């Protein structure tokens, strides 16, 4: 299980159809990297630094990751 930690809003220098994205604390882009890696049919959860789950779902595009961490888990 990979955890993408602490997303922050990042304003693009050259906006395309959006003017901002989200990046993890280690620089991974939400749209360019993370959404592609999370697209695996597992349940995705977005949680805050105190581990409180704020949102979850199978479609990662429905998550709003700002100031949260995101991972995917298998249901048992």
Gaussian input, Z-matrix of N, CA and C with variables (Angstrom, degrees):
# hf/3-21g

backbone

0 1
 N
 C     1     B1
 C     2     B2     1     A1
 N     3     B3     2     A2     1     D1
 C     4     B4     3     A3     2     D2
 C     5     B5     4     A4     3     D3
 N     6     B6     5     A5     4     D4
 C     7     B7     6     A6     5     D5
 C     8     B8     7     A7     6     D6
 N     9     B9     8     A8     7     D7
 C    10    B10     9     A9     8     D8
 C    11    B11    10    A10     9     D9
 N    12    B12    11    A11    10    D10
 C    13    B13    12    A12    11    D11
 C    14    B14    13    A13    12    D12
 N    15    B15    14    A14    13    D13
 C    16    B16    15    A15    14    D14
 C    17    B17    16    A16    15    D15
 N    18    B18    17    A17    16    D16
 C    19    B19    18    A18    17    D17
 C    20    B20    19    A19    18    D18
 N    21    B21    20    A20    19    D19
 C    22    B22    21    A21    20    D20
 C    23    B23    22    A22    21    D21
 N    24    B24    23    A23    22    D22
 C    25    B25    24    A24    23    D23
 C    26    B26    25    A25    24    D24
 N    27    B27    26    A26    25    D25
 C    28    B28    27    A27    26    D26
 C    29    B29    28    A28    27    D27
 N    30    B30    29    A29    28    D28
 C    31    B31    30    A30    29    D29
 C    32    B32    31    A31    30    D30
 N    33    B33    32    A32    31    D31
 C    34    B34    33    A33    32    D32
 C    35    B35    34    A34    33    D33
 N    36    B36    35    A35    34    D34
 C    37    B37    36    A36    35    D35
 C    38    B38    37    A37    36    D36
 N    39    B39    38    A38    37    D37
 C    40    B40    39    A39    38    D38
 C    41    B41    40    A40    39    D39
 N    42    B42    41    A41    40    D40
 C    43    B43    42    A42    41    D41
 C    44    B44    43    A43    42    D42
 N    45    B45    44    A44    43    D43
 C    46    B46    45    A45    44    D44
 C    47    B47    46    A46    45    D45
 N    48    B48    47    A47    46    D46
 C    49    B49    48    A48    47    D47
 C    50    B50    49    A49    48    D48
 N    51    B51    50    A50    49    D49
 C    52    B52    51    A51    50    D50
 C    53    B53    52    A52    51    D51
 N    54    B54    53    A53    52    D52
 C    55    B55    54    A54    53    D53
 C    56    B56    55    A55    54    D54
 N    57    B57    56    A56    55    D55
 C    58    B58    57    A57    56    D56
 C    59    B59    58    A58    57    D57
 N    60    B60    59    A59    58    D58
 C    61    B61    60    A60    59    D59
 C    62    B62    61    A61    60    D60
 N    63    B63    62    A62    61    D61
 C    64    B64    63    A63    62    D62
 C    65    B65    64    A64    63    D63
 N    66    B66    65    A65    64    D64
 C    67    B67    66    A66    65    D65
 C    68    B68    67    A67    66    D66
 N    69    B69    68    A68    67    D67
 C    70    B70    69    A69    68    D68
 C    71    B71    70    A70    69    D69
 N    72    B72    71    A71    70    D70
 C    73    B73    72    A72    71    D71
 C    74    B74    73    A73    72    D72
 N    75    B75    74    A74    73    D73
 C    76    B76    75    A75    74    D74
 C    77    B77    76    A76    75    D75
 N    78    B78    77    A77    76    D76
 C    79    B79    78    A78    77    D77
 C    80    B80    79    A79    78    D78
 N    81    B81    80    A80    79    D79
 C    82    B82    81    A81    80    D80
 C    83    B83    82    A82    81    D81
 N    84    B84    83    A83    82    D82
 C    85    B85    84    A84    83    D83
 C    86    B86    85    A85    84    D84
 N    87    B87    86    A86    85    D85
 C    88    B88    87    A87    86    D86
 C    89    B89    88    A88    87    D87
 N    90    B90    89    A89    88    D88
 C    91    B91    90    A90    89    D89
 C    92    B92    91    A91    90    D90
 N    93    B93    92    A92    91    D91
 C    94    B94    93    A93    92    D92
 C    95    B95    94    A94    93    D93
 N    96    B96    95    A95    94    D94
 C    97    B97    96    A96    95    D95
 C    98    B98    97    A97    96    D96
 N    99    B99    98    A98    97    D97
 C   100   B100    99    A99    98    D98
 C   101   B101   100   A100    99    D99
 N   102   B102   101   A101   100   D100
 C   103   B103   102   A102   101   D101
 C   104   B104   103   A103   102   D102
 N   105   B105   104   A104   103   D103
 C   106   B106   105   A105   104   D104
 C   107   B107   106   A106   105   D105
 N   108   B108   107   A107   106   D106
 C   109   B109   108   A108   107   D107
 C   110   B110   109   A109   108   D108
 N   111   B111   110   A110   109   D109
 C   112   B112   111   A111   110   D110
 C   113   B113   112   A112   111   D111
 N   114   B114   113   A113   112   D112
 C   115   B115   114   A114   113   D113
 C   116   B116   115   A115   114   D114
 N   117   B117   116   A116   115   D115
 C   118   B118   117   A117   116   D116
 C   119   B119   118   A118   117   D117
 N   120   B120   119   A119   118   D118
 C   121   B121   120   A120   119   D119
 C   122   B122   121   A121   120   D120
 N   123   B123   122   A122   121   D121
 C   124   B124   123   A123   122   D122
 C   125   B125   124   A124   123   D123
 N   126   B126   125   A125   124   D124
 C   127   B127   126   A126   125   D125
 C   128   B128   127   A127   126   D126
 N   129   B129   128   A128   127   D127
 C   130   B130   129   A129   128   D128
 C   131   B131   130   A130   129   D129
 N   132   B132   131   A131   130   D130
 C   133   B133   132   A132   131   D131
 C   134   B134   133   A133   132   D132
 N   135   B135   134   A134   133   D133
 C   136   B136   135   A135   134   D134
 C   137   B137   136   A136   135   D135
 N   138   B138   137   A137   136   D136
 C   139   B139   138   A138   137   D137
 C   140   B140   139   A139   138   D138
 N   141   B141   140   A140   139   D139
 C   142   B142   141   A141   140   D140
 C   143   B143   142   A142   141   D141
 N   144   B144   143   A143   142   D142
 C   145   B145   144   A144   143   D143
 C   146   B146   145   A145   144   D144
 N   147   B147   146   A146   145   D145
 C   148   B148   147   A147   146   D146
 C   149   B149   148   A148   147   D147
 N   150   B150   149   A149   148   D148
 C   151   B151   150   A150   149   D149
 C   152   B152   151   A151   150   D150
 N   153   B153   152   A152   151   D151
 C   154   B154   153   A153   152   D152
 C   155   B155   154   A154   153   D153
 N   156   B156   155   A155   154   D154
 C   157   B157   156   A156   155   D155
 C   158   B158   157   A157   156   D156
 N   159   B159   158   A158   157   D157
 C   160   B160   159   A159   158   D158
 C   161   B161   160   A160   159   D159
 N   162   B162   161   A161   160   D160
 C   163   B163   162   A162   161   D161
 C   164   B164   163   A163   162   D162
 N   165   B165   164   A164   163   D163
 C   166   B166   165   A165   164   D164
 C   167   B167   166   A166   165   D165
 N   168   B168   167   A167   166   D166
 C   169   B169   168   A168   167   D167
 C   170   B170   169   A169   168   D168
 N   171   B171   170   A170   169   D169
 C   172   B172   171   A171   170   D170
 C   173   B173   172   A172   171   D171
 N   174   B174   173   A173   172   D172
 C   175   B175   174   A174   173   D173
 C   176   B176   175   A175   174   D174
 N   177   B177   176   A176   175   D175
 C   178   B178   177   A177   176   D176
 C   179   B179   178   A178   177   D177
 N   180   B180   179   A179   178   D178
 C   181   B181   180   A180   179   D179
 C   182   B182   181   A181   180   D180
 N   183   B183   182   A182   181   D181
 C   184   B184   183   A183   182   D182
 C   185   B185   184   A184   183   D183
 N   186   B186   185   A185   184   D184
 C   187   B187   186   A186   185   D185
 C   188   B188   187   A187   186   D186
 N   189   B189   188   A188   187   D187
 C   190   B190   189   A189   188   D188
 C   191   B191   190   A190   189   D189
 N   192   B192   191   A191   190   D190
 C   193   B193   192   A192   191   D191
 C   194   B194   193   A193   192   D192
 N   195   B195   194   A194   193   D193
 C   196   B196   195   A195   194   D194
 C   197   B197   196   A196   195   D195
 N   198   B198   197   A197   196   D196
 C   199   B199   198   A198   197   D197
 C   200   B200   199   A199   198   D198
 N   201   B201   200   A200   199   D199
 C   202   B202   201   A201   200   D200
 C   203   B203   202   A202   201   D201
 N   204   B204   203   A203   202   D202
 C   205   B205   204   A204   203   D203
 C   206   B206   205   A205   204   D204
 N   207   B207   206   A206   205   D205
 C   208   B208   207   A207   206   D206
 C   209   B209   208   A208   207   D207
 N   210   B210   209   A209   208   D208
 C   211   B211   210   A210   209   D209
 C   212   B212   211   A211   210   D210
 N   213   B213   212   A212   211   D211
 C   214   B214   213   A213   212   D212
 C   215   B215   214   A214   213   D213
 N   216   B216   215   A215   214   D214
 C   217   B217   216   A216   215   D215
 C   218   B218   217   A217   216   D216
 N   219   B219   218   A218   217   D217
 C   220   B220   219   A219   218   D218
 C   221   B221   220   A220   219   D219
 N   222   B222   221   A221   220   D220
 C   223   B223   222   A222   221   D221
 C   224   B224   223   A223   222   D222
 N   225   B225   224   A224   223   D223
 C   226   B226   225   A225   224   D224
 C   227   B227   226   A226   225   D225

   B1=1.4411
   B2=1.5293
   B3=1.3158
   B4=1.4544
   B5=1.5233
   B6=1.3253
   B7=1.4591
   B8=1.5228
   B9=1.3234
   B10=1.4605
   B11=1.5246
   B12=1.3183
   B13=1.4612
   B14=1.5296
   B15=1.3306
   B16=1.4506
   B17=1.5343
   B18=1.3132
   B19=1.4667
   B20=1.5239
   B21=1.3163
   B22=1.4625
   B23=1.5186
   B24=1.3250
   B25=1.4658
   B26=1.5275
   B27=1.3189
   B28=1.4599
   B29=1.5211
   B30=1.3333
   B31=1.4639
   B32=1.5238
   B33=1.3148
   B34=1.4589
   B35=1.5243
   B36=1.3369
   B37=1.4612
   B38=1.5204
   B39=1.3259
   B40=1.4634
   B41=1.5268
   B42=1.3321
   B43=1.4679
   B44=1.5283
   B45=1.3101
   B46=1.4617
   B47=1.5214
   B48=1.3010
   B49=1.4629
   B50=1.5249
   B51=1.3254
   B52=1.4626
   B53=1.5284
   B54=1.3228
   B55=1.4639
   B56=1.5274
   B57=1.3300
   B58=1.4600
   B59=1.5250
   B60=1.3177
   B61=1.4520
   B62=1.5252
   B63=1.3050
   B64=1.4593
   B65=1.5175
   B66=1.3199
   B67=1.4613
   B68=1.5180
   B69=1.3433
   B70=1.4597
   B71=1.5185
   B72=1.3246
   B73=1.4548
   B74=1.5242
   B75=1.3350
   B76=1.4669
   B77=1.5361
   B78=1.3443
   B79=1.4560
   B80=1.5162
   B81=1.3226
   B82=1.4635
   B83=1.5264
   B84=1.3202
   B85=1.4561
   B86=1.5288
   B87=1.3276
   B88=1.4590
   B89=1.5215
   B90=1.3268
   B91=1.4644
   B92=1.5243
   B93=1.3273
   B94=1.4624
   B95=1.5232
   B96=1.3102
   B97=1.4632
   B98=1.5230
   B99=1.3069
   B100=1.4610
   B101=1.5246
   B102=1.3267
   B103=1.4691
   B104=1.5206
   B105=1.3157
   B106=1.4677
   B107=1.5222
   B108=1.3245
   B109=1.4635
   B110=1.5283
   B111=1.3208
   B112=1.4652
   B113=1.5242
   B114=1.2950
   B115=1.4672
   B116=1.5242
   B117=1.3142
   B118=1.4581
   B119=1.5270
   B120=1.3224
   B121=1.4546
   B122=1.5161
   B123=1.3340
   B124=1.4549
   B125=1.5225
   B126=1.3196
   B127=1.4520
   B128=1.5256
   B129=1.3318
   B130=1.4586
   B131=1.5173
   B132=1.3332
   B133=1.4561
   B134=1.5269
   B135=1.3239
   B136=1.4616
   B137=1.5226
   B138=1.3234
   B139=1.4564
   B140=1.5169
   B141=1.3194
   B142=1.4554
   B143=1.5230
   B144=1.3298
   B145=1.4620
   B146=1.5250
   B147=1.3295
   B148=1.4715
   B149=1.5324
   B150=1.3463
   B151=1.4696
   B152=1.5246
   B153=1.3167
   B154=1.4574
   B155=1.5258
   B156=1.3362
   B157=1.4635
   B158=1.5253
   B159=1.3317
   B160=1.4623
   B161=1.5180
   B162=1.3260
   B163=1.4550
   B164=1.5169
   B165=1.3361
   B166=1.4564
   B167=1.5194
   B168=1.3097
   B169=1.4530
   B170=1.5112
   B171=1.3056
   B172=1.4623
   B173=1.5222
   B174=1.3247
   B175=1.4593
   B176=1.5255
   B177=1.3202
   B178=1.4610
   B179=1.5205
   B180=1.3270
   B181=1.4620
   B182=1.5281
   B183=1.3131
   B184=1.4549
   B185=1.5210
   B186=1.3184
   B187=1.4574
   B188=1.5235
   B189=1.3046
   B190=1.4689
   B191=1.5222
   B192=1.3534
   B193=1.4562
   B194=1.5269
   B195=1.3254
   B196=1.4638
   B197=1.5300
   B198=1.3433
   B199=1.4694
   B200=1.5266
   B201=1.3228
   B202=1.4642
   B203=1.5201
   B204=1.3018
   B205=1.4578
   B206=1.5186
   B207=1.3304
   B208=1.4621
   B209=1.5194
   B210=1.3226
   B211=1.4577
   B212=1.5238
   B213=1.3225
   B214=1.4652
   B215=1.5251
   B216=1.3311
   B217=1.4600
   B218=1.5199
   B219=1.3223
   B220=1.4653
   B221=1.5198
   B222=1.3133
   B223=1.4614
   B224=1.5137
   B225=1.3234
   B226=1.4592
   B227=1.4889
   A1=108.09
   A2=115.74
   A3=121.47
   A4=109.04
   A5=115.91
   A6=121.35
   A7=108.68
   A8=115.89
   A9=122.50
   A10=105.97
   A11=115.96
   A12=120.80
   A13=114.79
   A14=113.69
   A15=124.32
   A16=114.39
   A17=116.49
   A18=121.32
   A19=110.67
   A20=115.19
   A21=122.70
   A22=108.83
   A23=115.61
   A24=120.39
   A25=108.61
   A26=115.40
   A27=122.26
   A28=107.93
   A29=117.16
   A30=121.19
   A31=109.74
   A32=116.07
   A33=122.14
   A34=110.99
   A35=115.96
   A36=120.65
   A37=110.86
   A38=116.15
   A39=121.89
   A40=107.24
   A41=116.94
   A42=119.72
   A43=112.40
   A44=115.09
   A45=121.17
   A46=106.16
   A47=118.05
   A48=120.22
   A49=111.62
   A50=116.98
   A51=122.87
   A52=108.09
   A53=117.65
   A54=118.89
   A55=113.15
   A56=117.02
   A57=119.63
   A58=109.71
   A59=114.14
   A60=121.94
   A61=106.64
   A62=116.57
   A63=121.40
   A64=107.71
   A65=115.79
   A66=120.58
   A67=109.80
   A68=113.83
   A69=119.70
   A70=109.38
   A71=115.95
   A72=119.88
   A73=112.37
   A74=117.81
   A75=120.19
   A76=112.53
   A77=117.37
   A78=121.70
   A79=117.69
   A80=119.27
   A81=120.94
   A82=110.35
   A83=116.00
   A84=122.53
   A85=111.04
   A86=116.76
   A87=123.31
   A88=112.00
   A89=117.25
   A90=121.21
   A91=112.78
   A92=117.76
   A93=120.77
   A94=113.62
   A95=117.36
   A96=120.27
   A97=113.51
   A98=116.26
   A99=120.90
   A100=112.79
   A101=118.48
   A102=119.43
   A103=111.95
   A104=117.78
   A105=121.20
   A106=111.05
   A107=116.46
   A108=120.12
   A109=112.07
   A110=118.26
   A111=121.49
   A112=113.06
   A113=118.54
   A114=122.22
   A115=110.41
   A116=116.86
   A117=120.55
   A118=113.99
   A119=117.98
   A120=120.80
   A121=115.76
   A122=117.45
   A123=120.46
   A124=110.75
   A125=116.39
   A126=122.06
   A127=108.88
   A128=116.82
   A129=121.68
   A130=108.78
   A131=116.13
   A132=120.36
   A133=109.42
   A134=115.39
   A135=122.52
   A136=106.58
   A137=116.26
   A138=120.05
   A139=111.02
   A140=115.70
   A141=122.53
   A142=110.71
   A143=116.56
   A144=121.35
   A145=112.88
   A146=117.62
   A147=120.86
   A148=112.04
   A149=116.81
   A150=125.55
   A151=113.91
   A152=118.55
   A153=122.01
   A154=109.42
   A155=116.39
   A156=121.09
   A157=108.55
   A158=115.91
   A159=121.55
   A160=113.04
   A161=117.42
   A162=120.58
   A163=109.42
   A164=115.67
   A165=120.08
   A166=108.87
   A167=115.50
   A168=120.79
   A169=110.92
   A170=115.87
   A171=120.54
   A172=112.34
   A173=117.12
   A174=121.77
   A175=108.56
   A176=116.95
   A177=121.50
   A178=112.89
   A179=117.69
   A180=119.08
   A181=111.80
   A182=117.38
   A183=121.37
   A184=113.76
   A185=117.48
   A186=121.15
   A187=109.43
   A188=117.20
   A189=122.07
   A190=106.09
   A191=117.71
   A192=120.36
   A193=116.83
   A194=119.40
   A195=119.41
   A196=111.29
   A197=115.72
   A198=124.79
   A199=113.13
   A200=116.20
   A201=121.73
   A202=110.38
   A203=115.71
   A204=122.84
   A205=107.40
   A206=116.59
   A207=121.29
   A208=109.58
   A209=115.78
   A210=121.71
   A211=108.52
   A212=116.24
   A213=120.39
   A214=108.30
   A215=115.87
   A216=121.18
   A217=109.97
   A218=114.83
   A219=120.85
   A220=108.90
   A221=115.59
   A222=119.50
   A223=108.51
   A224=116.52
   A225=120.41
   A226=109.62
   D1=123.63
   D2=178.60
   D3=-100.82
   D4=136.31
   D5=178.14
   D6=-112.25
   D7=126.01
   D8=175.67
   D9=-96.42
   D10=112.97
   D11=-166.84
   D12=-98.15
   D13=137.84
   D14=164.55
   D15=54.04
   D16=67.43
   D17=178.46
   D18=-69.40
   D19=135.79
   D20=174.82
   D21=-124.61
   D22=149.21
   D23=177.46
   D24=-70.75
   D25=136.06
   D26=-179.11
   D27=-129.98
   D28=120.76
   D29=179.53
   D30=-83.21
   D31=128.67
   D32=-177.53
   D33=-72.73
   D34=140.55
   D35=177.30
   D36=-68.00
   D37=-39.21
   D38=177.99
   D39=-123.35
   D40=94.09
   D41=-178.09
   D42=-63.35
   D43=145.29
   D44=174.42
   D45=-107.96
   D46=-118.19
   D47=175.36
   D48=-81.69
   D49=-8.29
   D50=173.71
   D51=-129.72
   D52=156.20
   D53=178.75
   D54=-107.50
   D55=-1.15
   D56=175.62
   D57=-148.06
   D58=164.40
   D59=174.11
   D60=-140.12
   D61=-172.85
   D62=175.46
   D63=-123.33
   D64=142.79
   D65=177.55
   D66=-131.04
   D67=145.18
   D68=177.06
   D69=-74.35
   D70=171.43
   D71=179.35
   D72=-63.15
   D73=-20.23
   D74=176.20
   D75=-103.15
   D76=15.13
   D77=170.17
   D78=90.13
   D79=9.41
   D80=178.97
   D81=-78.98
   D82=130.29
   D83=-176.68
   D84=-82.55
   D85=134.09
   D86=-179.24
   D87=-58.41
   D88=-48.54
   D89=-174.88
   D90=-80.74
   D91=-39.05
   D92=-174.60
   D93=-81.64
   D94=-30.79
   D95=-173.94
   D96=-120.54
   D97=-57.99
   D98=-168.34
   D99=-64.55
   D100=-46.63
   D101=-179.90
   D102=-58.59
   D103=-36.07
   D104=179.01
   D105=-69.12
   D106=-39.58
   D107=-178.87
   D108=-74.28
   D109=-29.32
   D110=-179.38
   D111=-81.33
   D112=-13.33
   D113=-175.25
   D114=-75.39
   D115=75.69
   D116=-175.14
   D117=-136.89
   D118=15.21
   D119=176.79
   D120=79.75
   D121=0.73
   D122=179.01
   D123=-90.26
   D124=164.35
   D125=176.04
   D126=-72.75
   D127=129.64
   D128=177.95
   D129=-103.23
   D130=140.74
   D131=176.70
   D132=-129.04
   D133=143.41
   D134=174.42
   D135=-116.19
   D136=126.48
   D137=-175.43
   D138=-136.11
   D139=158.19
   D140=-177.55
   D141=-91.97
   D142=175.83
   D143=-175.35
   D144=-62.42
   D145=-22.96
   D146=177.43
   D147=-89.56
   D148=12.11
   D149=178.78
   D150=73.55
   D151=7.70
   D152=177.61
   D153=-73.74
   D154=121.82
   D155=179.22
   D156=-75.41
   D157=125.58
   D158=-178.85
   D159=-100.74
   D160=-30.50
   D161=179.77
   D162=-158.62
   D163=155.42
   D164=177.28
   D165=-153.87
   D166=162.06
   D167=178.16
   D168=168.78
   D169=169.33
   D170=179.39
   D171=-84.81
   D172=-20.80
   D173=179.81
   D174=-101.94
   D175=106.95
   D176=-176.34
   D177=-63.99
   D178=-22.47
   D179=-179.62
   D180=-67.66
   D181=-15.41
   D182=177.72
   D183=-86.31
   D184=-6.28
   D185=178.72
   D186=-84.48
   D187=146.09
   D188=173.57
   D189=-115.48
   D190=102.16
   D191=-166.76
   D192=-84.45
   D193=-0.25
   D194=-174.49
   D195=-57.44
   D196=128.61
   D197=-179.31
   D198=61.48
   D199=27.32
   D200=179.04
   D201=-134.65
   D202=167.20
   D203=171.06
   D204=-110.92
   D205=155.42
   D206=-175.45
   D207=-134.37
   D208=140.86
   D209=174.37
   D210=-147.77
   D211=172.54
   D212=174.36
   D213=-125.14
   D214=145.54
   D215=-176.91
   D216=-136.75
   D217=157.13
   D218=174.36
   D219=-88.39
   D220=140.93
   D221=173.63
   D222=-81.13
   D223=146.13
   D224=178.17
   D225=-122.29

